[in-house]
Amino acid sequence: MTDVIIEQATDILRLNDRGSYTVPTSGLYPFQWNWDSALSALGFSHFDESRAWTEIDTLFAHQWEDGMVPHIIFHEEDDGYFPGPDVWQTNRPIPTSGITQPPVTGFAVKRMFDRALDRALAEERARALLPRIHAWHEWFFRCRDPEATGLVAIIHPWESGRDNSVDWDQPFAAVPTEGVEPLRRRDIQHADPSHRPTDDQYKRYIWLVQKFRSLGWDNAKLHDASPFKVVDPGFNAILLRSCADLADLADTLGEAEIAEASRNRVAVGIPALDALWSDTFGQFLCLDRCNGSLIQSPSIGGLLAAFAPISQERAVSLAKRIVDLSTRCGYLVPSHDPVAPEFDSLRYWRGPVWLIVNTMIANGLDQAGQGDVADQIRTDSVRLIRQSGFAEYYDPISAEPCGGEHFTWTAAMVIEILKLHGEKA
């Protein structure tokens, strides 16, 4: 049965392959997305190493001059997604969005390099990518941490990858809805509207896009100009883990300056992350940088902090927290606590399970010696596939498949889990 699932997952990656990049799924997401590509490359790397490296190369071919890697690249015209290039107006040779996404590429490239069978190819491609990934990391600390706290802020919910998380409800209230151009949503034509963000949230999303557009997408200005500035522990954990992995890769490739700079970022960032800890919830919380307060929202962002090289004490506490969550749902890891009043088992990031986050949390728990809980997460992930197929996300109670079908990064994570952990998963 395991081989059959891997074959099905491989077919999905090929189905969504556009030659040099993949789309998350046809119709709903017809372009290249940033962290989707990095995680999808992990799936490709198990059966086509060259194609996996090309996925990352294509992403970084559209890196901005200041170091930012945009969250969407509009390779071809397609009116199946809103907001498209006409809304972003970033004036790039090939249109892109003007914001970024979780920088998981450092982790992915290190993992691809370590297990590559074609060592010459891996060294060539990793060596070329190394300074570009490092430039992206440095862009974050320069443009999204202007006071050098060691942690970066997101300035749009879409940057987190967790678009409509409960975490954003409070700080998002400061974003206006007046003066927003008419919405031309396409997502609700491809997925159940009750599973997607609301129109009110979309108005605020677009208000921010219009605000940043009015500033000419100048990243030296956007952080301070945004009424939405949130320090997300999950986002920062991905950045710090990628910095740590990039440091190790730089050592291997003889790039001592990149290794030292990356380790220095981790050395400052991990203690800073600890300031987001909540004894009340037993996990990390988001910080509203606009008012300096922790957001009392027990979401998966605070559990994803396990992906970073946090202390053993914190990792043990997060493992306990996840075990506790397992008593309130059928499948780990829900994107919001099922006992919280805001929990919605079907609506995007307000409750459902996402295999990409499961995979990262499990990896972090493995690193911290919490393998039993990591195994439980992976087992639940495969159970979801067996029951409900390769959906975008899943109801954590009923396993109902939600969002897009034949989803690339879901398939990639299944390959990653089963190839590395086999029947144990």
N, C-alpha and C positions, 0 to 999 in steps of 0.2 A: 504493500500500500504506500509506503514511503516513496518508493521509486516512481509510482504513478503520480503522486502529488508533485514531486520535483519536476517530472515531465510536463505536467499541466502548468506549473509556474513558469517553466522555461518557455513554453508556447506563448504565454501572456507577454513576457518580455519581448519576444520576437514580434508578436502582434503589434505592440506599441512602439517598436523600433522604427525610427525615421532615417536610419542610415548612420548619422553621426550624433544623434541625440534621441532620447525617448520622450514620448508624451506620457503623462500620468495615466490617462485613459482617453479614448477617442470621444469627441463630443463635448464632454464636460470641461476638460482641460486640454485644449489642442496645441499647447506650446511647450517649451522646455522650462521646467521649474528647477530652481537652485538646489534645495536639499533633496528633492526627489531624485535628481540626477546622481548626486553623490551616493545616496543609499542604493539606488538602482544599479550603479556600477558594481557594488558588492555582489549583487546577484549575477551579473554578467561574468564577473571574474572567476566564477566556478566552472564556466564552460567556454568562455571566449575572452581570454585576457586582453588581447589587442582591442576588442570592442569596448571592454570596460575602461581602459585608459582613454580611448577616444571620447567616451561620454564626459569624462572630466576635462579633457583638453578642450572640447567644444564649449563647455561652460566658461572656462577661463579665457577663451578667445574673446569673450565679451566683457571682460573686466574693465571697469572704468579707469581712467588715467590716475585718479586719486587712490585707487586700490580697491574700491568697492566692487563686489560681484552682485549684480542685480538679481532680484528674485524671479523674474520672468524674462525670457528671451523670445521675442516674436519672430521666429525664423521665416514664417510664411503668413500671408494674409488669411485670416479666418475670422468670421464674425460670430463665431460660436462662444466667445468669451467676453465678458464685460468686467472691468474696464480694459479696453484694448489700447493700442498705440496712440489713437486719436485723443484719448483722455490723458495718458501719461505725458505725451509731448516732450520726451527727453532728448529728442534731436540726435539720436545715435545713428551711425551708418546702417546698422541693423537695429530696429527698434527694441528697446528694453523698458522694463519698469524703472522707477527711480528709487526704490527701496531694496533692502536686502532680505536675507533669511538666515536661519541658524547655520553657523559655519561648521558643518559636520565633515567637510571635505578633508581636513587634516587627519581626522580619525580614519576615514575611508581609505585615503591614499596610503597611510602607514600600514593598514591591514592588507591592502592589495599587494603592497611591496613585500611584506613579510612572507606571504604565502605563495608568491609568484613562482611558477615553474620556469618561465622564460626570464631568467635573471638579467640578461642583457637588456631586454625590452623594458623590464621594470626599472632598472637603474636609469636608463635613458629618459623615460617618461617622468619618473619621480624627481630626477635632478632638474628637469625643466620646470616642473610644477612647484618645486619647493619655494623659490623666492616669490612666486606669485601668491601662493597661499599665505606666506608670511606677510606680504604686503597687505593682504586683506585683513589679517589679524591686527596688524598695526593700525590700519585705517579705523577699526572699531575703537581702539583705545584713544586714538587721536580725535575722532569725530563724535564718539558716543560716550566718552568719559572725560569731558573737558576739565574736570577738577581732579583728575588722577586718583579716583577712589579705588581703582582696581577692578571695578565692575562697570559694564556698559549698559546703556538704556536702549530699549526699542522705542521708536517714535511713531509707530503705526502697528496696530494689532496683527496685521498680515506678516510683519517681520518675524513674529514669534513662531509662525506656522500654526498657532492655535487661535485661529481668527476670532472666534466669538466666545472665548473662554469666559467663565464667570469672573475671572481675575480682572477683566477689563471693564466690568460694569461700572464700578465706582469712578475710576479715572476717565473713562470714556464719556461720562456725563458732562465733562468740561469741554467737550468738542461740540461745536454748534451743528445744527442741521439746516439753518437758513442759508439761502444763496447757493444751494447745491444744484448742479446741473441735473436734468431729468435722468432717472435711472433707466438703464436698458439691460436689466439683468437677463443673463442667459442660463445661469446655473439652475434656476427653478424650472427650466424647460427640460433639463436632463435628469433631475433628481427631485424627490418629494420635497415641496417647500417646507413642510414641517420638520424636515431634517436639516435645513439650511439656516444661515443667519437671517435675521429679520430685515425688513426694509429700513427700519429706523437705524439699525446698525450700519447698513450699507450707506445711508446718507452721511453718517459720520466718517465712514471709511473714505468716501469720495471727498468730503470736505477737507480732510487732511491731504489727499492727493492734490486738490486744487491749491491749497495753501503752499505746499512744497513747490508746486509748479510755478506759482507766482514769484517764488524766490530763485527761479532759474535752476532748481535742483542743485544748489550750492551747498555741499555737505558741511562747509564751515559754518553755515547759518542754521541748518535745519533743526539740530538738537535744541538750541535755545529758543527757536521760534515755535516749536511744537507745544500745544497745550496738553499733549499726551506724551509723557516720559515715564516709562516703567522699567524698573530693574527686575527682570524675570530670572529666577534662579535656574530654571531649566535651560534657558537660552545661554546664560553665562556658564553653566556647567558644560554645555557643548563646546563653547569657545575655549574654556580652560582645558578641557580634555584634548581638544584639537591642538592647542598650544603645546601641551605635554607630549603628545604623540609626534608633533612636528619636530620638537626638540630631539627626540630619540632618532627620528629619521635623519635629521640634520647631522647628528653625530656620526651615523653610519656613512653618510655621504661626504663627510669631511667639511661641513659648513659650520664651523665653530661659532661664528658670530650669531647666526640664526638660532643655533641651539641655546646659546647663553641668553639671548633676548627673550626667547620663548619661555625658558625656565623662570626667568625673572618675572614674567607676567603671571605665571602660575603661583609663584612664591608670594606674590602680593594678592592675587585674586582669591585664593582659597581661604585665607583668614578673613578677607572682606565678605566672602559669601556667608561665613558663619554668623554675621550680623543679621541675616535674614531668617535665622532659625526661630521657630516658635515651639516652646515647650507645651503650650496649650494643645496644638494640633499634632505635635510629634513629627513635624516636617518643616521644610523651608517655605517661606511665603514671598510673594512679590512685594516690591517697594515702590510706592508712588513717589517719584523723585520731585514732582511738583510741590508736594506738601510734606515730604519727609516721613510719611507714615507707612507701616506695613499694611497690606491689604488682607483682610481677614477672610481669605478664600482658600479652602483646602483642595487645591487642584493638583493635577498630575505634574504641573510645572515644578512644584516643590518636591516631588518624588524623583523627577528626572535629574535632580542634583546628584543622585547616586552615580551618574555617568562620569562625574569629575572625580579626581583623586582626593576626595574628602576624607576626614578622619575616620578611623575605625568606629569610634563611638557614634558618630552621626550615621554611618552606614548601617550599623546594627539597629539603630532607632528607625531608620527608614524601612528596613526589612520587617521590623515588627509592625510598623504602620501598614505596610502592604498586606501582611498576613491578616491584620484586623479588617482591612477592606474586603478581603476574600470572604469573610463571613457575611457580607452584605450584598454580594452579587455572585453570579454564576461563573463569571470569567474575569480574570485580571487583564490589565489594570484599568479600572474605570478612569475616565479623564476628569471626573469630579466625584467627590464623596457622595455615595448614594443616600446618606441620611441628611445631607444639606438640603435646605428648601429649594435651592436653585437647580438642583440636579434634574436633568432631562435625559433619559436613557437613549433617546433617538436623535437629539439635535447636535450634530457636529461635535464641537469640543466641550459640550456642557454635560457630558456623561459617557458617551460611547468609548469603546476600546479601539486603539490604533496600534497595529503591529509594529510600526516603526519605533514608537516610544517604548513599547514592550521590549523590543530587542535591545535598545540602548540601556534601559534600566537594568535588564538582566545582565548585560555585559558589565555594567558598573558594579553590580552586586557580586558577580563572579570575582572581579578584581579585588573586592573587599572581603572575600572569604565567606560570602553569604550565598553559597551555591544552591542550597536547598530551596530558598525562595526564588532564586533565578530559574531553577528547573521548573518550579510551579508556574511561573509566568510563561515560560516557553511551552509547557504542556498545554496550558489554556489557549495559547496562540494557535497551536496545531489543531486543537479541538474545534476552534472556531472555523478553521479552514475546512476540516472534514465535514462539519455540519452546514456551513453557510457559504462556502466558496471564497473566491478572491475579491472580496468587497473592499471599498475604501475604508470603512470602519464598521463597528458592530455594536449592537445593544449588549451591554455587559450583563444583563439579567436573562434575556431570552435568546441571545445570539442572532437576532434578526440582522441580516445584512443591510447596510445603509450606504447612501451616497452613490458614487460611481461603481460600475462593475468592471471586472477584468483589470484590476488596478495594478499598475506596474510595481510600486514600491512594496505593496503587500506581497506580491509574488516574489520579489527579490528577498524580502525578509524571511519568507518561508524556505527558500533555497538556502539562505545563510544559516537558519536554525537547523534544518535537517542535515545539511552537509557537515556541519560542525558538531552536532549533538545527536544526530541519528534517532534511533528508536527511543532513546532516553527522553526525547522531547515529546 
